Amino acid sequence: MRVLVVEDDARMAQLLGRGLAAEGISVRVARDGAAGLAEAEDAEFDVVVLDVMLPDTDGFDVCRRLRDAGVWTPVLMLTARSEIEDRVAGLDGGADDYLSKPFAFEELLARLRALARRGPVERPSVITVGDLRLDPATHEAWRGEQAIDLSARELALLETLMRRPGRVLSRGWLLEHAWPDHIEERSNVVEVYVGYLRDKIDRPFAVRSIETVRGVGYRLRRDGGE
């Protein structure tokens, strides 16, 4: 296994380097974000271990820039911060796994093995369907180059549809997955928000992307609209 460790703390970098090498793992260490980006783009690794707190940038930005550059090596993020918002930011930015400090070295090894088995799989941080684009991390959406102003619930519904283009999704399924923490009693809430989305992502652009499948639910066209 070839592992790139991007860690600015000298002691932690040394411990990781020695520990992984003792397990027969080939290790390269970068001490800041710029060096980590250069290493990951120039050489092939099975996993990148990426610290969140770096001297020149943060791990979230490094991960996003790797994905934007087409580098899909699995990324395991390390951080001393355990807030849910940080974990969400890392995963939305393209990371594959998250481990909070302090951690057991055996757990780190197990996670590295699991990620190496998975291999590089393209998972764009910005979801694209046709000329529709949505960035879950920044809560922004576009039709072509035109930004679209969407509410939090409209964004959640659009993301749910965009992650499954061409699939028919029932009203109940959409309600559960788009707003799992805010299940509403109103029977027509999905219809209402589908209408809001159509008014913002379709009608102003004279396209039709969200189709109604009578008696079943809705689907987003694979081409993003005609």
Salt bridges, closest charged atoms under 4 A:
GLU7 OE1 - LYS101 NZ 3.12
GLU39 OE1 - ARG28 NH1 2.59
ASP51 OD1 - LYS101 NZ 3.19
ASP61 OD2 - ARG65 NH1 3.34
ASP86 OD2 - ARG81 NE 3.24
ASP96 OD1 - ARG67 NH2 2.85
ASP96 OD2 - ARG118 NH1 3.58
ASP96 OD2 - ARG123 NH2 2.11
ASP97 OD1 - ARG111 NH1 2.78
GLU107 OE2 - ARG111 NH2 2.75
ASP131 OD1 - ARG143 NH1 2.67
ASP135 OD2 - ARG64 NH1 3.19
GLU154 OE1 - LYS200 NZ 2.87
GLU159 OE2 - ARG163 NE 2.92
GLU184 OE2 - ARG153 NH1 1.78
GLU191 OE2 - ARG171 NE 2.52
ASP199 OD1 - ARG203 NH1 2.40
ASP202 OD1 - ARG143 NH2 3.00
GLU211 OE2 - ARG208 NH1 3.75
GLU211 OE1 - ARG219 NE 2.80
GLU211 OE2 - ARG221 NH1 3.32
ASP223 OD2 - ARG221 NH2 2.66
GLU226 OE1 - ARG221 NH2 3.58
